[in-house]
Amino acid sequence: MSDNSTPYPHRLNEEGSYDSICRACFATVARGKAESELSAYEEAHICDPTHMLSDTARRC
């Protein structure tokens, strides 16, 4: 996940599926057998600010 050019980097899992991860809220947006399956979910993703806030609060 070193490519900073996309807001949704993809992680290849051991069994061959891909995860799409949101850089803003770190949520797993989607999982699919092919990377091409992820784009529709990425376009529809809206970060949950309550989830983001709770993660920040835990670090303090």
C-alpha positions as CSV (number, residue, x, y, z in Angstrom):
1,M,0.0,0.0,0.0
2,S,2.8,2.4,-0.8
3,D,1.0,4.1,-3.7
4,N,-0.3,7.5,-2.4
5,S,-1.9,8.5,-5.8
6,T,-5.2,6.8,-5.0
7,P,-7.5,7.4,-2.0
8,Y,-8.4,3.6,-2.0
9,P,-5.3,1.5,-2.2
10,H,-5.8,-2.3,-2.7
11,R,-4.4,-5.0,-0.6
12,L,-3.9,-8.5,-2.0
13,N,-5.0,-11.1,0.6
14,E,-3.5,-14.6,1.0
15,E,-6.4,-16.4,-0.7
16,G,-6.2,-14.1,-3.7
17,S,-9.0,-11.6,-3.0
18,Y,-8.5,-7.8,-2.8
19,D,-9.5,-5.3,-0.1
20,S,-10.0,-1.6,-0.9
21,I,-9.0,0.6,2.0
22,C,-10.0,4.2,2.5
23,R,-7.0,6.4,3.3
24,A,-9.2,8.9,5.2
25,C,-11.0,6.7,7.6
26,F,-9.0,3.4,7.2
27,A,-12.2,1.4,6.7
28,T,-12.2,-1.6,4.4
29,V,-14.5,-0.3,1.8
30,A,-14.9,-3.6,-0.2
31,R,-13.5,-7.0,-0.8
32,G,-13.6,-8.7,-4.1
33,K,-12.1,-11.6,-6.2
34,A,-10.9,-9.1,-8.8
35,E,-9.7,-5.5,-8.4
36,S,-12.2,-4.4,-11.0
37,E,-15.1,-5.3,-8.6
38,L,-14.0,-2.6,-6.1
39,S,-14.5,0.6,-8.0
40,A,-18.3,0.9,-7.6
41,Y,-18.0,0.5,-3.8
42,E,-15.2,3.1,-3.7
43,E,-17.3,5.6,-5.6
44,A,-20.2,5.1,-3.2
45,H,-18.1,5.2,0.0
46,I,-18.7,7.9,2.5
47,C,-16.4,8.1,5.6
48,D,-18.3,7.7,8.9
49,P,-17.1,10.7,11.0
50,T,-18.2,8.9,14.3
51,H,-15.9,6.0,13.5
52,M,-13.1,8.4,12.7
53,L,-13.6,10.3,15.9
54,S,-13.6,7.2,18.0
55,D,-10.3,6.0,16.5
56,T,-8.7,9.4,17.2
57,A,-10.0,9.4,20.8
58,R,-8.5,5.9,21.5
59,R,-5.1,7.2,20.5
60,C,-5.1,10.0,23.1
